[in-house]
Amino acid sequence: MSCLLLPSRDGFNDITFLYTGLLYIALPITLSPIVVMDGEVFDGWMLLSFFIIIWLSDVGAYCFGTAFGQKPESRKLAPSISPKKSWWGFWSGLVFGIGTAVGLHYLGWLPYGLGHCIALGAIVSAGGVCGDLFESMWKRQFGVKDSGRCIPGHGGMLDRFDSSLVAIPMAYVYLALIDLL
């Protein structure tokens, strides 16, 4: 759809953006079931755990980033892409993500050792920030403020899941590298 609305008629760029969008959404959706399979059994708790880590990391980043990262002397994470994101928010989100992963480990939702859960919390949190920044960059490219009207005040449906679109593939790569899949 975005290719039809682009003012440019540069075919290469239009096709590139089209396929980037398809890959950006299709890859995490394809990898999600693979990441959360426990042998032949689907482990819904693990999928929910990834979303809980992402969402609580977002909450921590928002709360601390708003409280401490909006001061004039605070450094911004990526001012040209997302001017309100600060390093305060990033590091706070990382701490919240790791803390959430550790808590989920003790609840038995993440079936890995404590060290791997700490790493997963950090990877999923950092991947969430990358996904959010990528989607913000993408929206800026097309001059779009919100990605939809499904959830008023939250920037649209894609804004609720943009973090997972990079975090889940990163979690998959980590789990594949440690050979726990």
Rosetta constraint file for C-alpha pairs under 8 A:
AtomPair CA 1 CA 5 HARMONIC 6.75 0.50
AtomPair CA 2 CA 6 HARMONIC 6.26 0.50
AtomPair CA 2 CA 17 HARMONIC 7.95 0.50
AtomPair CA 2 CA 18 HARMONIC 7.19 0.50
AtomPair CA 2 CA 142 HARMONIC 7.72 0.50
AtomPair CA 3 CA 14 HARMONIC 5.21 0.50
AtomPair CA 3 CA 15 HARMONIC 7.30 0.50
AtomPair CA 3 CA 17 HARMONIC 7.15 0.50
AtomPair CA 3 CA 18 HARMONIC 6.30 0.50
AtomPair CA 6 CA 14 HARMONIC 7.57 0.50
AtomPair CA 6 CA 142 HARMONIC 7.24 0.50
AtomPair CA 8 CA 14 HARMONIC 7.89 0.50
AtomPair CA 9 CA 14 HARMONIC 7.35 0.50
AtomPair CA 10 CA 14 HARMONIC 6.20 0.50
AtomPair CA 11 CA 15 HARMONIC 6.08 0.50
AtomPair CA 12 CA 16 HARMONIC 6.01 0.50
AtomPair CA 13 CA 17 HARMONIC 6.11 0.50
AtomPair CA 14 CA 18 HARMONIC 6.18 0.50
AtomPair CA 15 CA 19 HARMONIC 6.14 0.50
AtomPair CA 16 CA 20 HARMONIC 5.96 0.50
AtomPair CA 17 CA 21 HARMONIC 6.07 0.50
AtomPair CA 18 CA 22 HARMONIC 6.37 0.50
AtomPair CA 19 CA 23 HARMONIC 5.99 0.50
AtomPair CA 20 CA 24 HARMONIC 5.81 0.50
AtomPair CA 21 CA 25 HARMONIC 6.34 0.50
AtomPair CA 22 CA 26 HARMONIC 5.80 0.50
AtomPair CA 23 CA 27 HARMONIC 5.53 0.50
AtomPair CA 24 CA 28 HARMONIC 7.30 0.50
AtomPair CA 24 CA 165 HARMONIC 6.61 0.50
AtomPair CA 25 CA 29 HARMONIC 6.63 0.50
AtomPair CA 25 CA 165 HARMONIC 6.51 0.50
AtomPair CA 26 CA 30 HARMONIC 5.99 0.50
AtomPair CA 27 CA 31 HARMONIC 6.12 0.50
AtomPair CA 27 CA 165 HARMONIC 7.74 0.50
AtomPair CA 27 CA 169 HARMONIC 7.46 0.50
AtomPair CA 28 CA 32 HARMONIC 5.84 0.50
AtomPair CA 28 CA 164 HARMONIC 7.34 0.50
AtomPair CA 28 CA 165 HARMONIC 5.30 0.50
AtomPair CA 28 CA 166 HARMONIC 7.10 0.50
AtomPair CA 28 CA 168 HARMONIC 5.95 0.50
AtomPair CA 28 CA 169 HARMONIC 5.81 0.50
AtomPair CA 29 CA 33 HARMONIC 7.63 0.50
AtomPair CA 29 CA 165 HARMONIC 7.94 0.50
AtomPair CA 30 CA 34 HARMONIC 7.49 0.50
AtomPair CA 31 CA 35 HARMONIC 6.12 0.50
AtomPair CA 31 CA 168 HARMONIC 7.21 0.50
AtomPair CA 31 CA 169 HARMONIC 6.50 0.50
AtomPair CA 31 CA 172 HARMONIC 7.17 0.50
AtomPair CA 32 CA 36 HARMONIC 6.46 0.50
AtomPair CA 32 CA 47 HARMONIC 7.29 0.50
AtomPair CA 32 CA 168 HARMONIC 6.58 0.50
AtomPair CA 32 CA 169 HARMONIC 7.93 0.50
AtomPair CA 33 CA 37 HARMONIC 6.11 0.50
AtomPair CA 33 CA 42 HARMONIC 7.27 0.50
AtomPair CA 34 CA 172 HARMONIC 7.93 0.50
AtomPair CA 35 CA 47 HARMONIC 7.87 0.50
AtomPair CA 35 CA 168 HARMONIC 7.81 0.50
AtomPair CA 35 CA 171 HARMONIC 7.62 0.50
AtomPair CA 35 CA 172 HARMONIC 5.59 0.50
AtomPair CA 35 CA 175 HARMONIC 7.79 0.50
AtomPair CA 35 CA 181 HARMONIC 7.11 0.50
AtomPair CA 36 CA 42 HARMONIC 6.18 0.50
AtomPair CA 36 CA 43 HARMONIC 5.35 0.50
AtomPair CA 36 CA 44 HARMONIC 6.88 0.50
AtomPair CA 36 CA 46 HARMONIC 5.72 0.50
AtomPair CA 36 CA 47 HARMONIC 5.78 0.50
AtomPair CA 37 CA 41 HARMONIC 5.65 0.50
AtomPair CA 37 CA 42 HARMONIC 4.58 0.50
AtomPair CA 37 CA 43 HARMONIC 5.66 0.50
AtomPair CA 37 CA 181 HARMONIC 7.76 0.50
AtomPair CA 38 CA 42 HARMONIC 6.06 0.50
AtomPair CA 38 CA 43 HARMONIC 6.14 0.50
AtomPair CA 38 CA 181 HARMONIC 7.56 0.50
AtomPair CA 39 CA 181 HARMONIC 7.99 0.50
AtomPair CA 43 CA 47 HARMONIC 6.96 0.50
AtomPair CA 44 CA 48 HARMONIC 6.14 0.50
AtomPair CA 45 CA 49 HARMONIC 5.94 0.50
AtomPair CA 45 CA 109 HARMONIC 5.72 0.50
AtomPair CA 45 CA 110 HARMONIC 7.89 0.50
AtomPair CA 46 CA 50 HARMONIC 6.41 0.50
AtomPair CA 46 CA 109 HARMONIC 5.92 0.50
AtomPair CA 46 CA 110 HARMONIC 6.00 0.50
AtomPair CA 47 CA 51 HARMONIC 6.62 0.50
AtomPair CA 48 CA 52 HARMONIC 6.10 0.50
AtomPair CA 49 CA 53 HARMONIC 6.11 0.50
AtomPair CA 49 CA 101 HARMONIC 7.72 0.50
AtomPair CA 49 CA 104 HARMONIC 6.93 0.50
AtomPair CA 49 CA 109 HARMONIC 6.73 0.50
AtomPair CA 49 CA 110 HARMONIC 7.21 0.50
AtomPair CA 50 CA 54 HARMONIC 6.22 0.50
AtomPair CA 50 CA 124 HARMONIC 7.26 0.50
AtomPair CA 50 CA 168 HARMONIC 7.59 0.50
AtomPair CA 51 CA 55 HARMONIC 5.98 0.50
AtomPair CA 51 CA 164 HARMONIC 7.27 0.50
AtomPair CA 52 CA 56 HARMONIC 5.92 0.50
AtomPair CA 52 CA 100 HARMONIC 7.63 0.50
AtomPair CA 53 CA 57 HARMONIC 5.88 0.50
AtomPair CA 53 CA 96 HARMONIC 7.90 0.50
AtomPair CA 53 CA 97 HARMONIC 5.20 0.50
AtomPair CA 53 CA 98 HARMONIC 7.87 0.50
AtomPair CA 53 CA 100 HARMONIC 5.70 0.50
AtomPair CA 53 CA 101 HARMONIC 6.29 0.50
AtomPair CA 53 CA 121 HARMONIC 6.68 0.50
AtomPair CA 53 CA 124 HARMONIC 7.11 0.50
AtomPair CA 53 CA 125 HARMONIC 7.07 0.50
AtomPair CA 54 CA 58 HARMONIC 6.18 0.50
AtomPair CA 54 CA 97 HARMONIC 6.80 0.50
AtomPair CA 54 CA 124 HARMONIC 6.53 0.50
AtomPair CA 54 CA 125 HARMONIC 5.91 0.50
AtomPair CA 54 CA 128 HARMONIC 6.26 0.50
AtomPair CA 54 CA 163 HARMONIC 6.90 0.50
AtomPair CA 54 CA 164 HARMONIC 7.09 0.50
AtomPair CA 54 CA 167 HARMONIC 7.98 0.50
AtomPair CA 55 CA 59 HARMONIC 6.25 0.50
AtomPair CA 56 CA 60 HARMONIC 6.13 0.50
AtomPair CA 56 CA 93 HARMONIC 7.72 0.50
AtomPair CA 56 CA 96 HARMONIC 6.44 0.50
AtomPair CA 56 CA 97 HARMONIC 6.54 0.50
AtomPair CA 56 CA 100 HARMONIC 7.19 0.50
AtomPair CA 57 CA 61 HARMONIC 6.05 0.50
AtomPair CA 57 CA 92 HARMONIC 7.71 0.50
AtomPair CA 57 CA 93 HARMONIC 4.31 0.50
AtomPair CA 57 CA 94 HARMONIC 6.40 0.50
AtomPair CA 57 CA 95 HARMONIC 7.64 0.50
AtomPair CA 57 CA 96 HARMONIC 5.00 0.50
AtomPair CA 57 CA 97 HARMONIC 4.63 0.50
AtomPair CA 57 CA 100 HARMONIC 7.95 0.50
AtomPair CA 57 CA 125 HARMONIC 6.06 0.50
AtomPair CA 58 CA 62 HARMONIC 5.97 0.50
AtomPair CA 58 CA 93 HARMONIC 5.97 0.50
AtomPair CA 59 CA 63 HARMONIC 6.08 0.50
AtomPair CA 59 CA 93 HARMONIC 7.32 0.50
AtomPair CA 60 CA 64 HARMONIC 6.05 0.50
AtomPair CA 60 CA 65 HARMONIC 7.92 0.50
AtomPair CA 60 CA 89 HARMONIC 7.24 0.50
AtomPair CA 60 CA 92 HARMONIC 5.77 0.50
AtomPair CA 60 CA 93 HARMONIC 4.91 0.50
AtomPair CA 60 CA 96 HARMONIC 5.76 0.50
AtomPair CA 61 CA 65 HARMONIC 5.40 0.50
AtomPair CA 61 CA 88 HARMONIC 7.39 0.50
AtomPair CA 61 CA 89 HARMONIC 3.95 0.50
AtomPair CA 61 CA 90 HARMONIC 5.82 0.50
AtomPair CA 61 CA 91 HARMONIC 7.38 0.50
AtomPair CA 61 CA 92 HARMONIC 5.16 0.50
AtomPair CA 61 CA 93 HARMONIC 4.12 0.50
AtomPair CA 61 CA 94 HARMONIC 7.82 0.50
AtomPair CA 61 CA 96 HARMONIC 7.89 0.50
AtomPair CA 62 CA 66 HARMONIC 5.75 0.50
AtomPair CA 62 CA 89 HARMONIC 6.09 0.50
AtomPair CA 62 CA 93 HARMONIC 7.82 0.50
AtomPair CA 63 CA 67 HARMONIC 6.14 0.50
AtomPair CA 63 CA 89 HARMONIC 7.60 0.50
AtomPair CA 64 CA 68 HARMONIC 5.78 0.50
AtomPair CA 64 CA 69 HARMONIC 7.06 0.50
AtomPair CA 64 CA 88 HARMONIC 6.52 0.50
AtomPair CA 64 CA 89 HARMONIC 5.62 0.50
AtomPair CA 64 CA 92 HARMONIC 6.29 0.50
AtomPair CA 65 CA 69 HARMONIC 4.45 0.50
AtomPair CA 65 CA 70 HARMONIC 6.74 0.50
AtomPair CA 65 CA 85 HARMONIC 7.09 0.50
AtomPair CA 65 CA 86 HARMONIC 5.99 0.50
AtomPair CA 65 CA 87 HARMONIC 7.55 0.50
AtomPair CA 65 CA 88 HARMONIC 5.11 0.50
AtomPair CA 65 CA 89 HARMONIC 3.78 0.50
AtomPair CA 65 CA 90 HARMONIC 7.55 0.50
AtomPair CA 65 CA 92 HARMONIC 7.47 0.50
AtomPair CA 66 CA 70 HARMONIC 5.75 0.50
AtomPair CA 66 CA 89 HARMONIC 7.48 0.50
AtomPair CA 68 CA 74 HARMONIC 7.62 0.50
AtomPair CA 68 CA 88 HARMONIC 6.52 0.50
AtomPair CA 69 CA 74 HARMONIC 5.33 0.50
AtomPair CA 69 CA 75 HARMONIC 7.25 0.50
AtomPair CA 69 CA 76 HARMONIC 7.63 0.50
AtomPair CA 69 CA 85 HARMONIC 7.76 0.50
AtomPair CA 69 CA 86 HARMONIC 5.27 0.50
AtomPair CA 69 CA 87 HARMONIC 6.93 0.50
AtomPair CA 69 CA 88 HARMONIC 5.16 0.50
AtomPair CA 69 CA 89 HARMONIC 6.56 0.50
AtomPair CA 70 CA 74 HARMONIC 6.36 0.50
AtomPair CA 70 CA 84 HARMONIC 7.19 0.50
AtomPair CA 70 CA 86 HARMONIC 7.33 0.50
AtomPair CA 74 CA 86 HARMONIC 7.14 0.50
AtomPair CA 74 CA 87 HARMONIC 7.79 0.50
AtomPair CA 74 CA 88 HARMONIC 7.87 0.50
AtomPair CA 75 CA 86 HARMONIC 5.98 0.50
AtomPair CA 75 CA 87 HARMONIC 6.16 0.50
AtomPair CA 76 CA 83 HARMONIC 6.85 0.50
AtomPair CA 76 CA 84 HARMONIC 7.09 0.50
AtomPair CA 76 CA 85 HARMONIC 5.86 0.50
AtomPair CA 76 CA 86 HARMONIC 4.12 0.50
AtomPair CA 76 CA 87 HARMONIC 5.87 0.50
AtomPair CA 77 CA 82 HARMONIC 7.92 0.50
AtomPair CA 77 CA 83 HARMONIC 7.87 0.50
AtomPair CA 77 CA 85 HARMONIC 5.55 0.50
AtomPair CA 77 CA 86 HARMONIC 4.74 0.50
AtomPair CA 77 CA 87 HARMONIC 5.27 0.50
AtomPair CA 77 CA 90 HARMONIC 7.65 0.50
AtomPair CA 78 CA 82 HARMONIC 5.76 0.50
AtomPair CA 78 CA 83 HARMONIC 6.45 0.50
AtomPair CA 78 CA 85 HARMONIC 6.76 0.50
AtomPair CA 78 CA 86 HARMONIC 7.71 0.50
AtomPair CA 78 CA 133 HARMONIC 7.99 0.50
AtomPair CA 79 CA 83 HARMONIC 4.01 0.50
AtomPair CA 79 CA 84 HARMONIC 7.14 0.50
AtomPair CA 79 CA 85 HARMONIC 7.30 0.50
AtomPair CA 81 CA 133 HARMONIC 6.75 0.50
AtomPair CA 81 CA 136 HARMONIC 6.26 0.50
AtomPair CA 81 CA 137 HARMONIC 5.47 0.50
AtomPair CA 81 CA 140 HARMONIC 7.45 0.50
AtomPair CA 82 CA 133 HARMONIC 6.78 0.50
AtomPair CA 82 CA 136 HARMONIC 6.53 0.50
AtomPair CA 82 CA 137 HARMONIC 7.81 0.50
AtomPair CA 85 CA 89 HARMONIC 6.57 0.50
AtomPair CA 85 CA 90 HARMONIC 7.60 0.50
AtomPair CA 86 CA 90 HARMONIC 6.38 0.50
AtomPair CA 87 CA 91 HARMONIC 6.12 0.50
AtomPair CA 88 CA 92 HARMONIC 6.02 0.50
AtomPair CA 89 CA 93 HARMONIC 5.88 0.50
AtomPair CA 90 CA 94 HARMONIC 6.21 0.50
AtomPair CA 90 CA 126 HARMONIC 7.96 0.50
AtomPair CA 90 CA 129 HARMONIC 7.52 0.50
AtomPair CA 91 CA 95 HARMONIC 6.30 0.50
AtomPair CA 92 CA 96 HARMONIC 6.19 0.50
AtomPair CA 93 CA 97 HARMONIC 5.96 0.50
AtomPair CA 93 CA 125 HARMONIC 6.63 0.50
AtomPair CA 94 CA 98 HARMONIC 6.15 0.50
AtomPair CA 94 CA 121 HARMONIC 7.44 0.50
AtomPair CA 94 CA 122 HARMONIC 5.73 0.50
AtomPair CA 94 CA 125 HARMONIC 5.51 0.50
AtomPair CA 94 CA 126 HARMONIC 6.80 0.50
AtomPair CA 95 CA 99 HARMONIC 6.03 0.50
AtomPair CA 95 CA 122 HARMONIC 7.78 0.50
AtomPair CA 96 CA 100 HARMONIC 5.95 0.50
AtomPair CA 97 CA 101 HARMONIC 6.17 0.50
AtomPair CA 97 CA 121 HARMONIC 4.87 0.50
AtomPair CA 97 CA 122 HARMONIC 6.23 0.50
AtomPair CA 97 CA 124 HARMONIC 7.38 0.50
AtomPair CA 97 CA 125 HARMONIC 5.49 0.50
AtomPair CA 98 CA 102 HARMONIC 6.18 0.50
AtomPair CA 98 CA 117 HARMONIC 7.56 0.50
AtomPair CA 98 CA 118 HARMONIC 5.28 0.50
AtomPair CA 98 CA 119 HARMONIC 7.51 0.50
AtomPair CA 98 CA 120 HARMONIC 7.54 0.50
AtomPair CA 98 CA 121 HARMONIC 4.16 0.50
AtomPair CA 98 CA 122 HARMONIC 5.56 0.50
AtomPair CA 98 CA 125 HARMONIC 7.84 0.50
AtomPair CA 99 CA 103 HARMONIC 6.17 0.50
AtomPair CA 99 CA 118 HARMONIC 7.76 0.50
AtomPair CA 99 CA 121 HARMONIC 7.44 0.50
AtomPair CA 100 CA 104 HARMONIC 6.11 0.50
AtomPair CA 100 CA 121 HARMONIC 7.11 0.50
AtomPair CA 101 CA 105 HARMONIC 6.06 0.50
AtomPair CA 101 CA 110 HARMONIC 7.66 0.50
AtomPair CA 101 CA 117 HARMONIC 5.60 0.50
AtomPair CA 101 CA 118 HARMONIC 6.32 0.50
AtomPair CA 101 CA 120 HARMONIC 7.12 0.50
AtomPair CA 101 CA 121 HARMONIC 5.06 0.50
AtomPair CA 102 CA 106 HARMONIC 6.43 0.50
AtomPair CA 102 CA 114 HARMONIC 6.75 0.50
AtomPair CA 102 CA 117 HARMONIC 6.03 0.50
AtomPair CA 102 CA 118 HARMONIC 6.26 0.50
AtomPair CA 102 CA 121 HARMONIC 7.74 0.50
AtomPair CA 103 CA 107 HARMONIC 6.32 0.50
AtomPair CA 104 CA 108 HARMONIC 6.24 0.50
AtomPair CA 104 CA 109 HARMONIC 5.35 0.50
AtomPair CA 104 CA 110 HARMONIC 6.00 0.50
AtomPair CA 105 CA 109 HARMONIC 5.82 0.50
AtomPair CA 105 CA 110 HARMONIC 4.85 0.50
AtomPair CA 105 CA 111 HARMONIC 6.84 0.50
AtomPair CA 105 CA 112 HARMONIC 7.27 0.50
AtomPair CA 105 CA 113 HARMONIC 7.83 0.50
AtomPair CA 105 CA 114 HARMONIC 6.84 0.50
AtomPair CA 105 CA 117 HARMONIC 6.62 0.50
AtomPair CA 110 CA 117 HARMONIC 7.16 0.50
AtomPair CA 112 CA 116 HARMONIC 6.01 0.50
AtomPair CA 112 CA 117 HARMONIC 6.25 0.50
AtomPair CA 113 CA 117 HARMONIC 6.30 0.50
AtomPair CA 114 CA 118 HARMONIC 6.22 0.50
AtomPair CA 115 CA 119 HARMONIC 6.28 0.50
AtomPair CA 116 CA 120 HARMONIC 5.96 0.50
AtomPair CA 117 CA 121 HARMONIC 6.00 0.50
AtomPair CA 118 CA 122 HARMONIC 6.35 0.50
AtomPair CA 119 CA 123 HARMONIC 6.04 0.50
AtomPair CA 120 CA 124 HARMONIC 5.81 0.50
AtomPair CA 120 CA 171 HARMONIC 6.58 0.50
AtomPair CA 120 CA 174 HARMONIC 7.70 0.50
AtomPair CA 121 CA 125 HARMONIC 6.01 0.50
AtomPair CA 122 CA 126 HARMONIC 6.03 0.50
AtomPair CA 123 CA 127 HARMONIC 5.81 0.50
AtomPair CA 123 CA 167 HARMONIC 7.09 0.50
AtomPair CA 123 CA 170 HARMONIC 6.80 0.50
AtomPair CA 123 CA 171 HARMONIC 6.61 0.50
AtomPair CA 124 CA 128 HARMONIC 5.94 0.50
AtomPair CA 124 CA 167 HARMONIC 4.77 0.50
AtomPair CA 124 CA 168 HARMONIC 7.04 0.50
AtomPair CA 124 CA 170 HARMONIC 7.02 0.50
AtomPair CA 124 CA 171 HARMONIC 6.27 0.50
AtomPair CA 125 CA 129 HARMONIC 6.49 0.50
AtomPair CA 125 CA 167 HARMONIC 7.13 0.50
AtomPair CA 126 CA 130 HARMONIC 6.35 0.50
AtomPair CA 126 CA 167 HARMONIC 7.35 0.50
AtomPair CA 127 CA 131 HARMONIC 6.10 0.50
AtomPair CA 127 CA 163 HARMONIC 6.76 0.50
AtomPair CA 127 CA 164 HARMONIC 7.54 0.50
AtomPair CA 127 CA 166 HARMONIC 5.29 0.50
AtomPair CA 127 CA 167 HARMONIC 4.01 0.50
AtomPair CA 127 CA 168 HARMONIC 7.72 0.50
AtomPair CA 127 CA 170 HARMONIC 6.45 0.50
AtomPair CA 128 CA 132 HARMONIC 6.14 0.50
AtomPair CA 128 CA 162 HARMONIC 7.39 0.50
AtomPair CA 128 CA 163 HARMONIC 3.76 0.50
AtomPair CA 128 CA 164 HARMONIC 5.88 0.50
AtomPair CA 128 CA 165 HARMONIC 7.68 0.50
AtomPair CA 128 CA 166 HARMONIC 6.24 0.50
AtomPair CA 128 CA 167 HARMONIC 5.05 0.50
AtomPair CA 129 CA 133 HARMONIC 6.09 0.50
AtomPair CA 129 CA 163 HARMONIC 6.21 0.50
AtomPair CA 130 CA 134 HARMONIC 5.98 0.50
AtomPair CA 130 CA 163 HARMONIC 7.08 0.50
AtomPair CA 130 CA 166 HARMONIC 6.57 0.50
AtomPair CA 130 CA 167 HARMONIC 7.86 0.50
AtomPair CA 131 CA 135 HARMONIC 6.15 0.50
AtomPair CA 131 CA 162 HARMONIC 5.34 0.50
AtomPair CA 131 CA 163 HARMONIC 4.44 0.50
AtomPair CA 131 CA 164 HARMONIC 6.79 0.50
AtomPair CA 131 CA 165 HARMONIC 5.86 0.50
AtomPair CA 131 CA 166 HARMONIC 4.83 0.50
AtomPair CA 131 CA 167 HARMONIC 6.96 0.50
AtomPair CA 132 CA 136 HARMONIC 6.15 0.50
AtomPair CA 132 CA 159 HARMONIC 7.49 0.50
AtomPair CA 132 CA 162 HARMONIC 5.38 0.50
AtomPair CA 132 CA 163 HARMONIC 5.10 0.50
AtomPair CA 133 CA 137 HARMONIC 6.05 0.50
AtomPair CA 134 CA 138 HARMONIC 6.10 0.50
AtomPair CA 135 CA 139 HARMONIC 6.12 0.50
AtomPair CA 135 CA 159 HARMONIC 7.81 0.50
AtomPair CA 135 CA 162 HARMONIC 6.41 0.50
AtomPair CA 136 CA 140 HARMONIC 6.14 0.50
AtomPair CA 137 CA 141 HARMONIC 6.18 0.50
AtomPair CA 138 CA 142 HARMONIC 6.65 0.50
AtomPair CA 139 CA 143 HARMONIC 5.95 0.50
AtomPair CA 139 CA 144 HARMONIC 4.96 0.50
AtomPair CA 139 CA 145 HARMONIC 6.56 0.50
AtomPair CA 139 CA 146 HARMONIC 7.69 0.50
AtomPair CA 139 CA 147 HARMONIC 7.53 0.50
AtomPair CA 140 CA 144 HARMONIC 6.06 0.50
AtomPair CA 140 CA 145 HARMONIC 7.43 0.50
AtomPair CA 145 CA 155 HARMONIC 7.32 0.50
AtomPair CA 146 CA 155 HARMONIC 4.33 0.50
AtomPair CA 146 CA 156 HARMONIC 5.71 0.50
AtomPair CA 146 CA 159 HARMONIC 7.82 0.50
AtomPair CA 147 CA 155 HARMONIC 5.86 0.50
AtomPair CA 147 CA 156 HARMONIC 4.78 0.50
AtomPair CA 147 CA 157 HARMONIC 6.76 0.50
AtomPair CA 147 CA 158 HARMONIC 5.98 0.50
AtomPair CA 147 CA 159 HARMONIC 6.70 0.50
AtomPair CA 148 CA 155 HARMONIC 6.45 0.50
AtomPair CA 148 CA 156 HARMONIC 3.99 0.50
AtomPair CA 148 CA 157 HARMONIC 6.14 0.50
AtomPair CA 148 CA 158 HARMONIC 7.43 0.50
AtomPair CA 149 CA 155 HARMONIC 7.18 0.50
AtomPair CA 149 CA 156 HARMONIC 5.15 0.50
AtomPair CA 149 CA 157 HARMONIC 7.49 0.50
AtomPair CA 150 CA 156 HARMONIC 5.56 0.50
AtomPair CA 150 CA 157 HARMONIC 5.92 0.50
AtomPair CA 151 CA 155 HARMONIC 7.04 0.50
AtomPair CA 151 CA 156 HARMONIC 5.27 0.50
AtomPair CA 151 CA 157 HARMONIC 6.21 0.50
AtomPair CA 152 CA 156 HARMONIC 6.80 0.50
AtomPair CA 154 CA 159 HARMONIC 6.82 0.50
AtomPair CA 154 CA 160 HARMONIC 7.25 0.50
AtomPair CA 155 CA 159 HARMONIC 5.61 0.50
AtomPair CA 155 CA 160 HARMONIC 7.89 0.50
AtomPair CA 156 CA 160 HARMONIC 7.00 0.50
AtomPair CA 157 CA 161 HARMONIC 6.86 0.50
AtomPair CA 158 CA 162 HARMONIC 5.50 0.50
AtomPair CA 159 CA 163 HARMONIC 7.83 0.50
AtomPair CA 161 CA 165 HARMONIC 6.70 0.50
AtomPair CA 162 CA 166 HARMONIC 7.48 0.50
AtomPair CA 163 CA 167 HARMONIC 6.11 0.50
AtomPair CA 164 CA 168 HARMONIC 5.44 0.50
AtomPair CA 165 CA 169 HARMONIC 7.21 0.50
AtomPair CA 166 CA 170 HARMONIC 6.28 0.50
AtomPair CA 167 CA 171 HARMONIC 6.09 0.50
AtomPair CA 168 CA 172 HARMONIC 6.13 0.50
AtomPair CA 169 CA 173 HARMONIC 6.25 0.50
AtomPair CA 170 CA 174 HARMONIC 6.24 0.50
AtomPair CA 171 CA 175 HARMONIC 6.08 0.50
AtomPair CA 172 CA 176 HARMONIC 5.99 0.50
AtomPair CA 173 CA 177 HARMONIC 6.05 0.50
AtomPair CA 174 CA 178 HARMONIC 6.32 0.50
AtomPair CA 175 CA 179 HARMONIC 6.03 0.50
AtomPair CA 175 CA 180 HARMONIC 5.48 0.50
AtomPair CA 175 CA 181 HARMONIC 5.99 0.50
AtomPair CA 176 CA 180 HARMONIC 6.28 0.50
AtomPair CA 176 CA 181 HARMONIC 5.81 0.50
